[in-house]
């Protein structure tokens, strides 16, 4: 496995309904994500945080949308900064921030893959598919739209022009358990591979994950992992504003990360939707750092005993 990584913060919360995600990158740094990676032998560079300048309001036919101009500005800034980060290392790590940041990071990684003549695959670990367009979202929360945007669905034209889309056939979603009707119809229409929690209960996490990794390997693909905190059960990861019961367990999440590590296929990573304002003594940030360590080489017998008392 490659041994250089760059950390880039994306303190974006304009896509969410609750304040607090802008503190996500700082919380992960406080939990010493960089030290965890260095202890595993990785050469880590922290590139700081992306910022945007104030922007004028942007109107849209859907009156529910909020912070469209700011989110569009974040997308533009992140597409540039994430691509540059990807040129400096083997595995860039993007610290969020709400999941609308994936509308910037994923197209950037698709551009990076295209420059290498390889396809980009995306493993989407999330309670939600985030397949709303700007026209179909009823909440107006733009963190529900990035997957529709980077797969070039209609009604996302108010966002910045998409330079590098991801083929829906190259996406695998796992842990899904909250899907709106418009998203359900779109998923069926484009043939998106989705493994909801019932499917995972029936088969376990390994069969669908291993089948997807075989496809990535066969295509000589680059693999972007987009990890939303609400993929995890809120009993172990409370620091998220979109809690949905019945998420992945501690053991399932570590098994996924260790399996991804064994594959050697992951070339970029999002950690999103961490809201420290909702956390309990930093436990969710620590868990995300532990899971990242499993992805980057820590084995099950190397785990430390921790106390949250």
Order of alpha helices (4+ residues) and beta strands (2+ residues): beta-alpha-alpha-beta-alpha-beta-alpha-beta-alpha-beta-alpha-beta-alpha-alpha-beta-alpha-beta-alpha
